[in-house]
Amino acid sequence: MTTVAEGRVCSEMPAMYQHDGIVAEPAGARATATLGDSVAPEPGELTVCVVSGGNNDVSRYSESVERSLAHEGRKHYFLVDFPQQPGALRRFLDDVLGPDDDITMFEYVKRSNRETGPALVGIQLSGRGHLDELLSQMVRSRCAIRRIEPDDPLFRFVQ
């Protein structure tokens, strides 16, 4: 018996659909999600996975994709305190984001008579290894930025 990370199962569900045309529920995708992660069959060894269950709610597909991206290290959330001045967002986009990164969530609270304005920003990276570069760019920016880690209670509100 072995365990599989929830995000790994969420990554397996769309992969099964895109590659094999199988619409699986999380419990059904768990067996194949284990392959290559926790279980590595020997070359030439026959491996059988039972994909069972039909309890799949397609309206929750986007939630699975979100968890998959977080598991793969491609989706991250930040609290960004933007200076209240023209062009602050443009500078953030130009100076912080990579050319293939994408803002997937932007919730801005503009306050009058303040020097800064907070925003909740979700960023989808173009690849797994780009987080260190993004974090370095954020340190050099003129904004105060706090990363919302997956174990932070705030993370449940954005995912």
DSSP file (Angstrom, degrees, kcal/mol; ACC not computed):
  #  RESIDUE AA STRUCTURE BP1 BP2  ACC     N-H-->O    O-->H-N    N-H-->O    O-->H-N    TCO  KAPPA ALPHA  PHI   PSI    X-CA   Y-CA   Z-CA
    1    1 A M              0   0    0      0, 0.0     2,-0.3     0, 0.0     0, 0.0   0.000 360.0 360.0 360.0 142.9    0.0    0.0    0.0
    2    2 A T        -     0   0    0     37,-0.0     2,-0.3     2,-0.0    32,-0.1  -0.955 360.0-122.3-142.9 160.1    1.2    3.5   -0.8
    3    3 A T        -     0   0    0     -2,-0.3     2,-0.4    31,-0.0     0, 0.0  -0.750  17.6-156.4-104.5 155.0    0.0    7.1   -0.5
    4    4 A V        -     0   0    0     -2,-0.3    30,-0.1    34,-0.0     5,-0.0  -0.996  25.1-111.1-131.3 134.0   -0.4    9.5   -3.3
    5    5 A A     >  -     0   0    0     -2,-0.4     4,-1.9     1,-0.1     3,-0.3  -0.348  23.8-126.4 -62.7 141.9   -0.4   13.3   -3.0
    6    6 A E  H  > S+     0   0    0      1,-0.2     4,-2.3     2,-0.2     5,-0.2   0.892 111.1  53.7 -56.8 -42.2   -3.7   14.9   -3.7
    7    7 A G  H  > S+     0   0    0      1,-0.2     4,-1.7     2,-0.2    -1,-0.2   0.858 105.1  54.3 -62.5 -35.2   -2.1   17.3   -6.3
    8    8 A R  H  > S+     0   0    0     -3,-0.3     4,-1.9     2,-0.2    -1,-0.2   0.904 108.6  48.4 -64.8 -41.2   -0.6   14.3   -8.1
    9    9 A V  H  X S+     0   0    0     -4,-1.9     4,-1.9     1,-0.2    -2,-0.2   0.907 109.7  52.7 -64.1 -41.2   -4.1   12.7   -8.4
   10   10 A C  H  < S+     0   0    0     -4,-2.3    -1,-0.2     1,-0.2    58,-0.2   0.816 109.7  49.1 -65.1 -29.8   -5.4   16.0   -9.7
   11   11 A S  H  X S+     0   0    0     -4,-1.7     4,-1.2    -5,-0.2    -1,-0.2   0.847 109.0  53.4 -73.8 -34.3   -2.7   16.1  -12.3
   12   12 A E  H  X S+     0   0    0     -4,-1.9     4,-2.8     1,-0.2     5,-0.2   0.854  97.7  65.1 -70.2 -35.8   -3.5   12.5  -13.3
   13   13 A M  H  X S+     0   0    0     -4,-1.9     4,-1.7     1,-0.2    11,-0.3   0.941 107.7  37.4 -57.7 -53.5   -7.2   13.1  -13.9
   14   14 A P  H  > S+     0   0    0      0, 0.0     4,-3.2     0, 0.0     5,-0.2   0.853 114.8  57.1 -68.7 -30.0   -6.8   15.5  -16.9
   15   15 A A  H  X S+     0   0    0     -4,-1.2     4,-2.6     2,-0.2     5,-0.4   0.921 106.3  49.3 -63.3 -42.2   -3.8   13.5  -18.2
   16   16 A M  H  X S+     0   0    0     -4,-2.8     4,-1.9     1,-0.2     6,-1.7   0.891 115.0  45.0 -62.8 -38.9   -6.0   10.4  -18.3
   17   17 A Y  H  X S+     0   0    0     -4,-1.7     4,-1.4     4,-0.3    -2,-0.2   0.943 116.6  43.6 -70.2 -47.3   -8.6   12.3  -20.2
   18   18 A Q  H  < S+     0   0    0     -4,-3.2    -2,-0.2     1,-0.2    -3,-0.2   0.852 125.5  31.7 -68.9 -35.1   -6.3   14.0  -22.6
   19   19 A H  H  < S+     0   0    0     -4,-2.6    -3,-0.2    -5,-0.2    -2,-0.2   0.810 137.7  16.0 -93.3 -33.1   -4.2   10.9  -23.4
   20   20 A D  H  < S-     0   0    0     -4,-1.9    -3,-0.2    -5,-0.4    -2,-0.2   0.459  93.0-118.4-123.4  -3.9   -6.7    8.1  -23.1
   21   21 A G     <  +     0   0    0     -4,-1.4     2,-0.6    -5,-0.5    -4,-0.3   0.746  64.7 144.6  71.0  22.6  -10.1    9.7  -23.2
   22   22 A I        -     0   0    0     -6,-1.7     2,-0.9    -7,-0.1    -1,-0.2  -0.850  40.7-156.4-100.2 123.8  -10.9    8.3  -19.7
   23   23 A V        +     0   0    0     -2,-0.6     2,-0.3    -3,-0.1    33,-0.1  -0.869  27.7 178.3 -96.2 105.1  -13.0   10.5  -17.4
   24   24 A A        -     0   0    0     -2,-0.9    30,-0.1   -11,-0.3    29,-0.1  -0.812  27.5-130.1-112.8 148.2  -11.9    9.3  -14.0
   25   25 A E     >  -     0   0    0     28,-0.4     4,-2.0    27,-0.4     3,-0.3  -0.452  42.7 -95.6 -82.0 167.4  -12.9   10.3  -10.5
   26   26 A P  H  > S+     0   0    0      0, 0.0     4,-1.0     0, 0.0    -1,-0.1   0.894 126.0  49.6 -54.6 -43.3  -10.1   11.0   -8.0
   27   27 A A  H  > S+     0   0    0      1,-0.2     4,-0.5     2,-0.2     3,-0.3   0.870 111.6  50.1 -64.9 -34.7  -10.3    7.5   -6.5
   28   28 A G  H  4 S+     0   0    0     -3,-0.3     4,-0.5     1,-0.2     3,-0.4   0.821 110.4  49.1 -71.9 -31.2  -10.1    6.0  -10.0
   29   29 A A  H  X S+     0   0    0     -4,-2.0     4,-2.1     1,-0.2    -1,-0.2   0.615  91.6  82.3 -82.1 -12.9   -7.1    8.1  -11.0
   30   30 A R  H  X S+     0   0    0     -4,-1.0     4,-1.3    -3,-0.3    -1,-0.2   0.882  86.1  54.3 -61.8 -40.1   -5.2    7.2   -7.8
   31   31 A A  H  X S+     0   0    0     -4,-0.5     4,-0.7    -3,-0.4     3,-0.4   0.942 114.0  39.2 -63.2 -47.8   -4.0    3.9   -9.1
   32   32 A T  H  4 S+     0   0    0     -4,-0.5     3,-0.4     1,-0.2    -1,-0.2   0.803 109.6  62.0 -73.8 -26.9   -2.4    5.3  -12.3
   33   33 A A  H  < S+     0   0    0     -4,-2.1    -1,-0.2     1,-0.2    -2,-0.2   0.789  97.4  60.2 -65.5 -26.5   -1.1    8.4  -10.4
   34   34 A T  H >X>S+     0   0    0     -4,-1.3     4,-2.2    -3,-0.4     5,-2.2   0.836  84.4  94.3 -70.1 -32.6    0.9    6.0   -8.2
   35   35 A L  B 3<5S+a   39   0A   0     -4,-0.7     5,-0.2    -3,-0.4    -3,-0.0  -0.394  99.9   6.7 -63.6 132.7    2.9    4.7  -11.2
   36   36 A G  T 345S+     0   0    0      3,-3.1    -1,-0.3     1,-0.1     4,-0.1   0.211 127.9  64.7  81.8 -17.1    6.1    6.6  -11.7
   37   37 A D  T <45S-     0   0    0     -3,-1.3    -2,-0.2     2,-0.3    -3,-0.1   0.863 127.9  -9.2 -99.0 -61.2    5.6    8.4   -8.5
   38   38 A S  T  <5S+     0   0    0     -4,-2.2     2,-0.5     1,-0.2    -3,-0.2   0.671 132.1  52.5-110.0 -28.1    5.7    5.8   -5.8
   39   39 A V  B   < -a   35   0A   0     -5,-2.2    -3,-3.1   -37,-0.0    -2,-0.3  -0.954  58.5-175.5-117.7 126.1    5.7    2.6   -7.8
   40   40 A A        -     0   0    0     -2,-0.5    -5,-0.1    -5,-0.2    -6,-0.0  -0.892  17.7-147.3-122.8  99.4    8.2    2.0  -10.6
   41   41 A P        -     0   0    0      0, 0.0     3,-0.1     0, 0.0     6,-0.1  -0.275  27.3-103.4 -62.0 150.4    7.6   -1.2  -12.5
   42   42 A E    >   -     0   0    0      1,-0.1     3,-2.3     4,-0.1     0, 0.0  -0.439  49.8 -84.7 -69.6 147.5   10.6   -3.0  -13.9
   43   43 A P  T 3  S+     0   0    0      0, 0.0    -1,-0.1     0, 0.0     3,-0.1  -0.311 117.8  14.6 -55.0 132.8   11.1   -2.6  -17.7
   44   44 A G  T 3  S+     0   0    0      1,-0.3     2,-0.3    -3,-0.1    -2,-0.1   0.306  94.7 132.4  83.6  -8.8    9.0   -5.2  -19.6
   45   45 A E    <   -     0   0    0     -3,-2.3     2,-0.5     1,-0.1    -1,-0.3  -0.567  59.8-123.3 -76.8 136.5    7.0   -6.0  -16.5
   46   46 A L        -     0   0    0     -2,-0.3     2,-0.4    -3,-0.1    -4,-0.1  -0.698  30.9-172.0 -82.1 125.6    3.2   -6.1  -17.0
   47   47 A T        -     0   0    0     -2,-0.5     2,-0.4    -6,-0.1    -2,-0.0  -0.972   5.5-165.6-122.1 133.5    1.4   -3.7  -14.8
   48   48 A V        -     0   0    0     -2,-0.4     2,-0.4     2,-0.0    -2,-0.0  -0.971   1.5-169.0-120.9 131.4   -2.4   -3.5  -14.4
   49   49 A C        -     0   0    0     -2,-0.4     2,-0.7     2,-0.0   -17,-0.0  -0.974  16.8-140.1-117.9 132.5   -4.2   -0.6  -12.8
   50   50 A V        -     0   0    0     -2,-0.4     2,-0.8     2,-0.0   -19,-0.2  -0.827  13.9-164.5 -92.2 117.5   -7.9   -0.8  -12.0
   51   51 A V        +     0   0    0     -2,-0.7     2,-0.2   -20,-0.1   -23,-0.1  -0.895  25.0 163.7-103.0 107.9   -9.6    2.4  -12.8
   52   52 A S        +     0   0    0     -2,-0.8   -27,-0.4   -25,-0.1   -24,-0.1  -0.718  20.0  56.4-122.7 170.4  -13.0    2.3  -11.0
   53   53 A G        -     0   0    0     -2,-0.2   -28,-0.4     1,-0.1     3,-0.0   0.276  42.9-148.5  89.4 147.7  -15.7    4.6  -10.0
   54   54 A G        +     0   0    0    -30,-0.1     2,-1.8   -26,-0.0    -1,-0.1   0.060  56.2 122.7-135.4  22.6  -17.9    7.1  -11.8
   55   55 A N        +     0   0    0      2,-0.1     2,-0.5     0, 0.0   -28,-0.2  -0.517  36.9 142.9 -88.9  70.3  -18.4    9.6   -9.1
   56   56 A N        -     0   0    0     -2,-1.8     2,-0.8   -31,-0.1   -31,-0.1  -0.950  37.9-160.3-118.6 126.0  -17.0   12.6  -11.1
   57   57 A D    >   -     0   0    0     -2,-0.5     3,-2.3     1,-0.1     4,-0.1  -0.893   4.2-161.8-104.1 105.3  -18.5   16.1  -11.0
   58   58 A V  G >  S+     0   0    0     -2,-0.8     3,-1.5     1,-0.3     4,-0.3   0.723  86.5  70.2 -63.2 -20.4  -17.3   17.9  -14.1
   59   59 A S  G 3  S+     0   0    0      1,-0.3    -1,-0.3     2,-0.1     3,-0.3   0.686  96.4  54.0 -69.1 -15.1  -18.1   21.2  -12.4
   60   60 A R  G <> S+     0   0    0     -3,-2.3     4,-1.7     1,-0.2    -1,-0.3   0.311  78.0 100.5 -98.0   7.2  -15.1   20.6  -10.1
   61   61 A Y  H <> S+     0   0    0     -3,-1.5     4,-2.4     1,-0.2     5,-0.2   0.903  78.5  53.7 -58.8 -43.2  -12.7   20.0  -13.0
   62   62 A S  H  > S+     0   0    0     -4,-0.3     4,-2.3    -3,-0.3    -1,-0.2   0.854 105.8  54.3 -63.7 -33.1  -11.3   23.6  -12.6
   63   63 A E  H  > S+     0   0    0     -3,-0.2     4,-2.2     2,-0.2    -1,-0.2   0.896 108.4  49.2 -64.6 -40.3  -10.6   22.9   -8.9
   64   64 A S  H  X S+     0   0    0     -4,-1.7     4,-2.3     2,-0.2    -2,-0.2   0.906 110.3  50.1 -65.4 -41.6   -8.6   19.8   -9.9
   65   65 A V  H  X S+     0   0    0     -4,-2.4     4,-2.6     2,-0.2    -2,-0.2   0.910 109.7  51.9 -62.8 -41.9   -6.6   21.7  -12.5
   66   66 A E  H  X S+     0   0    0     -4,-2.3     4,-1.9     1,-0.2    -2,-0.2   0.920 111.8  45.3 -59.9 -46.0   -5.8   24.4   -9.9
   67   67 A R  H  X S+     0   0    0     -4,-2.2     4,-2.4     1,-0.2    -1,-0.2   0.857 111.2  54.2 -67.3 -34.9   -4.6   21.8   -7.4
   68   68 A S  H  X S+     0   0    0     -4,-2.3     4,-2.3   -58,-0.2    -2,-0.2   0.937 108.0  48.4 -63.3 -47.4   -2.6   20.1  -10.1
   69   69 A L  H  <>S+     0   0    0     -4,-2.6     5,-2.8     1,-0.2     6,-1.0   0.883 112.4  49.0 -62.2 -39.0   -0.8   23.3  -11.1
   70   70 A A  H ><5S+     0   0    0     -4,-1.9     3,-1.2     4,-0.2    -1,-0.2   0.917 111.3  49.9 -65.7 -42.5    0.0   24.0   -7.4
   71   71 A H  H 3<5S+     0   0    0     -4,-2.4    -2,-0.2     1,-0.3    -1,-0.2   0.879 109.8  51.1 -62.3 -38.4    1.3   20.5   -7.0
   72   72 A E  T 3<5S-     0   0    0     -4,-2.3    -1,-0.3    -5,-0.2    -2,-0.2   0.484 116.3-115.4 -79.3  -2.5    3.5   20.9  -10.1
   73   73 A G  T < 5S+     0   0    0     -3,-1.2    -3,-0.2    -4,-0.3    58,-0.2   0.740  88.2 109.0  76.6  23.0    4.9   24.1   -8.8
   74   74 A R      < +     0   0    0     -5,-2.8    51,-3.5    -6,-0.2     2,-0.5   0.562  63.6  62.8-107.1 -11.2    3.4   26.2  -11.5
   75   75 A K  E     +B  124   0B   0     -6,-1.0     2,-0.3    49,-0.2    49,-0.2  -0.969  60.2 165.4-122.2 128.2    0.7   28.2   -9.6
   76   76 A H  E     -B  123   0B   0     47,-2.4    47,-3.2    -2,-0.5     2,-0.4  -0.966  21.8-145.5-141.4 153.6    1.5   30.6   -6.8
   77   77 A Y  E     -BC 122 148B   0     71,-0.6    71,-2.9    -2,-0.3     2,-0.3  -0.932  17.2-180.0-124.2 146.2   -0.3   33.3   -4.8
   78   78 A F  E     -BC 121 147B   0     43,-2.3    43,-2.9    -2,-0.4     2,-0.6  -0.982  29.2-134.0-142.2 149.8    1.1   36.5   -3.4
   79   79 A L  E     -BC 120 146B   0     67,-2.9    67,-2.5    -2,-0.3     2,-0.5  -0.954  33.2-168.7 -99.9 118.4   -0.1   39.5   -1.5
   80   80 A V  E     -BC 119 145B   0     39,-3.0    39,-2.1    -2,-0.6     2,-0.9  -0.938  16.5-153.5-115.6 127.1    1.4   42.5   -3.3
   81   81 A D  E     -BC 118 144B   0     63,-3.1    63,-1.2    -2,-0.5    -2,-0.0  -0.835  21.5-160.2-100.7  98.4    1.4   46.0   -1.8
   82   82 A F  E     -B  117   0B   0     35,-2.5    35,-2.9    -2,-0.9     2,-0.2  -0.541  21.1-113.1 -80.8 140.5    1.5   48.3   -4.8
   83   83 A P  E     -B  116   0B   0      0, 0.0     2,-2.0     0, 0.0    33,-0.3  -0.504  31.2-117.6 -65.2 140.5    2.6   51.9   -4.5
   84   84 A Q  S    S+     0   0    0     31,-3.2    32,-0.1    -2,-0.2    26,-0.0  -0.553  77.0 107.6 -82.4  77.6   -0.4   54.2   -5.2
   85   85 A Q  S >  S-     0   0    0     -2,-2.0     3,-1.7     0, 0.0    30,-0.0  -0.990  78.9 -85.2-151.1 150.1    1.2   55.9   -8.3
   86   86 A P  T 3  S+     0   0    0      0, 0.0    -2,-0.0     0, 0.0     0, 0.0  -0.278 111.4  20.7 -57.1 137.7    0.5   55.7  -12.0
   87   87 A G  T 3> S+     0   0    0      3,-0.0     4,-2.5     4,-0.0     5,-0.2   0.433  81.3 123.2  87.7   0.4    2.3   52.9  -13.7
   88   88 A A  H <> S+     0   0    0     -3,-1.7     4,-1.9     1,-0.2     5,-0.1   0.917  78.5  44.5 -62.7 -43.6    2.9   50.7  -10.6
   89   89 A L  H  > S+     0   0    0      2,-0.2     4,-2.5     1,-0.2    -1,-0.2   0.918 111.9  52.9 -66.5 -42.7    1.1   47.7  -12.1
   90   90 A R  H  > S+     0   0    0      1,-0.2     4,-2.6     2,-0.2     5,-0.2   0.913 109.1  49.7 -59.0 -43.9    2.9   48.1  -15.5
   91   91 A R  H  X S+     0   0    0     -4,-2.5     4,-3.2     2,-0.2     5,-0.3   0.900 109.7  51.9 -62.8 -40.1    6.2   48.1  -13.7
   92   92 A F  H  X>S+     0   0    0     -4,-1.9     4,-2.2    -5,-0.2     5,-1.0   0.935 111.9  46.0 -60.2 -46.7    5.3   45.0  -11.8
   93   93 A L  H  <5S+     0   0    0     -4,-2.5     4,-0.4     3,-0.2    -2,-0.2   0.921 119.5  40.0 -62.2 -45.1    4.3   43.2  -15.1
   94   94 A D  H  <5S+     0   0    0     -4,-2.6    -2,-0.2    -5,-0.2    -1,-0.2   0.884 124.3  35.5 -72.9 -39.4    7.5   44.4  -16.9
   95   95 A D  H  <5S+     0   0    0     -4,-3.2    -3,-0.2    -5,-0.2    -2,-0.2   0.724 127.1  28.9 -91.3 -23.1   10.0   43.9  -14.1
   96   96 A V  T  <5S+     0   0    0     -4,-2.2    -3,-0.2    -5,-0.3    41,-0.2   0.855 100.5  72.9-108.1 -49.4    8.7   40.8  -12.3
   97   97 A L  S   <S-     0   0    0     -5,-1.0    28,-0.0    -4,-0.4     6,-0.0  -0.408  73.4-126.2 -76.5 145.7    6.8   38.5  -14.6
   98   98 A G    >   -     0   0    0     -2,-0.1     3,-1.1     1,-0.1    -1,-0.1  -0.378  34.4-100.0 -77.6 167.0    8.5   36.3  -17.2
   99   99 A P  T 3  S+     0   0    0      0, 0.0    -1,-0.1     0, 0.0    -2,-0.1   0.759 122.8  36.4 -63.9 -24.8    7.4   36.6  -20.8
  100  100 A D  T 3  S+     0   0    0      2,-0.0     2,-0.1    27,-0.0    -3,-0.0   0.311  92.8 108.3-111.3   7.9    5.3   33.4  -20.6
  101  101 A D    <   -     0   0    0     -3,-1.1     2,-0.4    24,-0.1    24,-0.2  -0.478  54.3-152.4 -80.5 158.4    4.0   33.8  -17.0
  102  102 A D  E     -D  124   0B   0     22,-2.3    22,-3.2    -2,-0.1     2,-0.6  -0.993  16.2-133.0-138.3 137.4    0.4   34.7  -16.5
  103  103 A I  E     +D  123   0B   0     -2,-0.4    20,-0.3    20,-0.2     3,-0.1  -0.808  27.5 172.7 -85.5 121.0   -1.7   36.5  -13.9
  104  104 A T  E     +     0   0B   0     18,-2.6     2,-0.3    -2,-0.6    19,-0.2   0.548  65.8  29.6-107.5 -11.8   -4.6   34.3  -13.2
  105  105 A M  E     +D  122   0B   0     17,-1.3    17,-2.3     2,-0.0     2,-0.3  -0.983  57.3 171.5-147.9 136.5   -6.1   36.2  -10.3
  106  106 A F  E     +D  121   0B   0     -2,-0.3     2,-0.6    15,-0.2    15,-0.2  -0.832   1.2 171.5-148.9 107.8   -6.0   39.9   -9.4
  107  107 A E  E     -D  120   0B   0     13,-2.4    13,-2.6    -2,-0.3     2,-0.4  -0.959  15.3-172.6-118.4 111.4   -8.0   41.3   -6.6
  108  108 A Y  E     -D  119   0B   0     -2,-0.6     2,-0.6    11,-0.2    11,-0.2  -0.863  15.1-161.9-112.3 137.2   -7.1   44.9   -5.8
  109  109 A V        -     0   0    0      9,-2.5     2,-0.6    -2,-0.4    -2,-0.0  -0.931  11.7-160.9-117.7 106.6   -8.3   47.1   -3.0
  110  110 A K        -     0   0    0     -2,-0.6     2,-0.4     7,-0.1     7,-0.1  -0.759   7.5-170.0 -89.9 126.6   -7.8   50.7   -3.7
  111  111 A R    >   -     0   0    0     -2,-0.6     3,-0.7     5,-0.2     2,-0.2  -0.938  19.1-127.2-114.8 135.6   -7.8   52.9   -0.6
  112  112 A S  T 3  S+     0   0    0     -2,-0.4     3,-0.1     1,-0.2     0, 0.0  -0.504  89.9  21.5 -79.1 153.1   -7.9   56.7   -0.8
  113  113 A N  T 3  S+     0   0    0      1,-0.2     2,-0.3    -2,-0.2    -1,-0.2   0.787  98.0 117.2  61.7  31.6   -5.3   58.7    1.1
  114  114 A R    <   -     0   0    0     -3,-0.7    -1,-0.2     1,-0.1     3,-0.1  -0.903  63.9-140.7-123.3 155.8   -2.8   55.7    1.3
  115  115 A E  S    S+     0   0    0     -2,-0.3   -31,-3.2    -3,-0.1     2,-0.3   0.724  87.4  29.0 -85.6 -22.6    0.6   55.4   -0.1
  116  116 A T  E     -B   83   0B   0    -33,-0.3    -5,-0.2   -32,-0.1    -1,-0.1  -0.915  64.1-151.0-135.1 161.7    0.1   51.7   -1.1
  117  117 A G  E     -B   82   0B   0    -35,-2.9   -35,-2.5    -2,-0.3     2,-0.1  -0.994  20.4-129.7-135.4 128.2   -2.7   49.5   -2.1
  118  118 A P  E     -B   81   0B   0      0, 0.0    -9,-2.5     0, 0.0     2,-0.3  -0.449  24.4-177.6 -80.2 148.4   -2.9   45.7   -1.5
  119  119 A A  E     -BD  80 108B   0    -39,-2.1   -39,-3.0   -11,-0.2     2,-0.6  -0.998  25.4-136.3-141.7 142.7   -3.7   43.1   -4.2
  120  120 A L  E     -BD  79 107B   0    -13,-2.6   -13,-2.4    -2,-0.3     2,-0.5  -0.899  31.9-170.2 -95.1 121.3   -4.0   39.4   -4.1
  121  121 A V  E     -BD  78 106B   0    -43,-2.9   -43,-2.3    -2,-0.6     2,-0.5  -0.961  15.1-163.1-124.0 124.5   -2.2   38.1   -7.2
  122  122 A G  E     -BD  77 105B   0    -17,-2.3   -18,-2.6    -2,-0.5   -17,-1.3  -0.908  13.9-168.2-102.0 130.3   -2.3   34.5   -8.6
  123  123 A I  E     -BD  76 103B   0    -47,-3.2   -47,-2.4    -2,-0.5     2,-0.6  -0.976  12.6-158.5-125.8 128.3    0.6   33.8  -11.0
  124  124 A Q  E     -BD  75 102B   0    -22,-3.2   -22,-2.3    -2,-0.5   -49,-0.2  -0.923  19.7-145.4-103.6 119.6    0.8   30.7  -13.3
  125  125 A L        -     0   0    0    -51,-3.5   -24,-0.1    -2,-0.6     3,-0.1  -0.494  15.1-128.4 -83.6 152.9    4.4   30.1  -14.3
  126  126 A S  S    S+     0   0    0     -2,-0.2     2,-0.3     1,-0.1    -1,-0.1   0.713  89.4  12.9 -73.3 -19.7    5.3   28.7  -17.7
  127  127 A G  S >  S-     0   0    0    -54,-0.1     3,-1.2     1,-0.1     4,-0.1  -0.983  75.9-109.0-153.7 163.2    7.5   26.0  -16.1
  128  128 A R  G >  S+     0   0    0     -2,-0.3     3,-0.8     1,-0.2    -1,-0.1   0.871 111.5  53.1 -60.2 -41.2    8.3   24.2  -12.9
  129  129 A G  G 3  S+     0   0    0      1,-0.2     4,-0.4     2,-0.1     3,-0.3   0.323  85.9  85.0 -83.1   9.1   11.7   25.7  -12.5
  130  130 A H  G <>  +     0   0    0     -3,-1.2     4,-2.1     1,-0.2    -1,-0.2   0.492  61.9  88.1 -92.1  -2.6   10.8   29.3  -12.8
  131  131 A L  H <> S+     0   0    0     -3,-0.8     4,-2.9     1,-0.2     5,-0.2   0.922  85.6  52.6 -64.6 -44.5    9.8   30.1   -9.2
  132  132 A D  H  > S+     0   0    0     -3,-0.3     4,-2.1     1,-0.2    -1,-0.2   0.904 110.8  48.3 -58.8 -41.2   13.3   31.0   -8.0
  133  133 A E  H  > S+     0   0    0     -4,-0.4     4,-2.2     2,-0.2    -1,-0.2   0.917 111.9  49.3 -64.4 -43.2   13.6   33.5  -10.9
  134  134 A L  H  X S+     0   0    0     -4,-2.1     4,-2.2     1,-0.2    -2,-0.2   0.930 111.0  49.3 -61.3 -46.3   10.2   35.0  -10.1
  135  135 A L  H  X S+     0   0    0     -4,-2.9     4,-1.9     1,-0.2    -1,-0.2   0.874 110.0  51.7 -63.0 -37.6   11.0   35.4   -6.4
  136  136 A S  H  X S+     0   0    0     -4,-2.1     4,-1.5    -5,-0.2    -1,-0.2   0.915 109.7  49.1 -63.8 -43.3   14.3   37.1   -7.2
  137  137 A Q  H  X S+     0   0    0     -4,-2.2     4,-0.8     1,-0.2    -2,-0.2   0.876 109.0  53.7 -63.5 -37.3   12.5   39.5   -9.5
  138  138 A M  H >< S+     0   0    0     -4,-2.2     3,-0.6     1,-0.2     5,-0.3   0.890 104.4  54.2 -65.8 -38.7   10.0   40.2   -6.7
  139  139 A V  H 3< S+     0   0    0     -4,-1.9    -1,-0.2     1,-0.2    -2,-0.2   0.884 110.2  47.7 -61.6 -37.9   12.8   41.0   -4.2
  140  140 A R  H 3< S+     0   0    0     -4,-1.5    -1,-0.2    -5,-0.1    -2,-0.2   0.620  95.6  96.5 -79.2 -12.8   14.2   43.6   -6.7
  141  141 A S  S << S-     0   0    0     -4,-0.8     4,-0.1    -3,-0.6   -49,-0.0  -0.194  83.2-119.4 -74.1 169.5   10.7   45.2   -7.3
  142  142 A R  S    S+     0   0    0    -54,-0.1     2,-0.3     2,-0.1    -1,-0.1   0.339  84.9  94.3 -89.7   6.9    9.5   48.3   -5.5
  143  143 A C  S    S-     0   0    0     -5,-0.3     2,-0.6   -61,-0.1   -61,-0.2  -0.742  78.3-122.8-101.9 146.3    6.5   46.4   -4.1
  144  144 A A  E     -C   81   0B   0    -63,-1.2   -63,-3.1    -2,-0.3     2,-0.4  -0.791  41.0-172.8 -81.6 124.5    6.2   44.7   -0.7
  145  145 A I  E     -C   80   0B   0     -2,-0.6     2,-0.5   -65,-0.2   -65,-0.2  -0.973  18.2-171.3-129.9 134.1    5.4   41.1   -1.6
  146  146 A R  E     -C   79   0B   0    -67,-2.5   -67,-2.9    -2,-0.4     2,-0.3  -0.990  20.1-137.2-124.0 124.7    4.4   38.2    0.6
  147  147 A R  E     -C   78   0B   0     -2,-0.5     2,-0.9   -69,-0.2   -69,-0.3  -0.601  11.6-137.8 -78.2 137.6    4.1   34.7   -0.8
  148  148 A I  E     -C   77   0B   0    -71,-2.9   -71,-0.6    -2,-0.3    -1,-0.0  -0.861  24.4-150.2 -96.4 105.5    1.1   32.7    0.3
  149  149 A E    >   -     0   0    0     -2,-0.9     3,-2.0     1,-0.1     6,-0.4  -0.366  23.2-111.9 -74.9 153.2    2.5   29.2    1.0
  150  150 A P  T 3  S+     0   0    0      0, 0.0    -1,-0.1     0, 0.0     6,-0.0   0.759 118.6  52.6 -58.0 -25.4    0.3   26.1    0.5
  151  151 A D  T 3  S+     0   0    0      4,-0.1    -2,-0.0     3,-0.0    -3,-0.0   0.480  85.8 104.9 -90.1  -1.1    0.4   25.4    4.3
  152  152 A D  S X  S-     0   0    0     -3,-2.0     3,-1.8     1,-0.1     4,-0.5  -0.616  77.7-130.2 -75.5 134.0   -0.8   29.0    5.1
  153  153 A P  T >  S+     0   0    0      0, 0.0     3,-0.8     0, 0.0     4,-0.4   0.795 107.3  64.5 -56.0 -27.4   -4.5   29.1    6.1
  154  154 A L  T >> S+     0   0    0      1,-0.2     3,-1.5     2,-0.2     4,-0.8   0.797  86.0  72.9 -64.2 -27.1   -5.0   31.9    3.6
  155  155 A F  H X> S+     0   0    0     -3,-1.8     4,-1.7    -6,-0.4     3,-0.8   0.837  87.4  61.4 -59.0 -34.2   -4.2   29.5    0.8
  156  156 A R  H <4 S+     0   0    0     -3,-0.8    -1,-0.3    -4,-0.5    -2,-0.2   0.765  99.7  56.6 -64.9 -23.6   -7.5   27.7    1.2
  157  157 A F  H <4 S+     0   0    0     -3,-1.5    -1,-0.2    -4,-0.4    -2,-0.2   0.736 112.8  38.8 -79.3 -22.3   -9.3   31.0    0.3
  158  158 A V  H <<        0   0    0     -3,-0.8    -2,-0.2    -4,-0.8    -1,-0.2   0.663 360.0 360.0-101.9 -18.8   -7.6   31.3   -3.0
  159  159 A Q     <        0   0    0     -4,-1.7    -2,-0.1   -92,-0.0    -3,-0.1   0.461 360.0 360.0-100.9 360.0   -7.5   27.7   -4.2
